[in-house]
Amino acid sequence: MARPSQHPLELRRRAVHLVAEVGPDYDTEWAGMKGVAQKLGIGTTETLRKWVRQDQIDAGTRPGTTSEESAELKRLKKENAELKRANEILKAAASFFAAGLDRPHTRS
């Protein structure tokens, strides 16, 4: 399970926006990201790079799994696990009750 981000969503959005805004002022995209990361106190440039790439994916300008699709997939996996657990419980209960029906009954 991924740990929650230590950076607020608003900071992430601002940082991604700044990278796009100051990009032409730098020789490379990485240099721009490094400058923004330092100015905003973001731990590593790689963290900011991941935010920028995810924003590009979410905007449809880069191929990949969007944040919305990732959230839906996570929800479906959780639901699937819950259904599997429920199914196992039902199978166990059915076996228990079926075993009771197979026993010979004695009358007193």
C-alpha positions, 0 to 999 in steps of 0.5 A, spaced: 500 500 500 502 506 498 503 511 503 500 518 503 504 524 500 507 528 505 506 534 500 499 537 499 495 537 493 495 544 492 503 544 492 503 539 487 499 542 482 502 549 483 509 545 482 507 542 476 504 549 473 511 552 475 514 547 471 510 548 465 511 556 466 518 556 467 520 551 462 523 555 456 527 559 461 532 552 462 536 548 457 532 542 459 526 540 462 530 536 468 533 543 469 527 546 470 524 541 474 530 541 479 529 549 479 522 548 481 523 543 486 529 547 490 524 553 490 518 550 493 522 545 497 520 539 494 525 533 496 527 530 490 527 532 483 524 525 481 518 526 485 516 533 481 518 529 475 513 523 477 508 529 478 509 532 471 508 526 468 502 524 471 499 530 470 501 529 462 497 523 462 491 525 466 491 531 461 491 526 455 498 528 452 502 522 454 500 515 454 499 511 460 494 510 466 490 516 468 489 517 476 482 516 475 483 509 472 488 508 477 483 509 483 477 505 479 482 499 478 484 500 486 476 500 488 475 494 483 481 490 486 478 491 493 471 489 491 474 483 488 477 481 494 471 482 498 467 478 494 472 472 494 472 472 501 464 472 501 464 467 496 469 462 501 465 463 507 458 461 503 462 455 500 464 453 507 457 454 510 454 450 504 459 444 505 457 444 513 450 444 511 451 439 506 455 435 510 449 435 515 444 433 510 448 427 508 449 424 516 444 418 517 438 420 522 436 416 528 429 416 530 428 415 538 
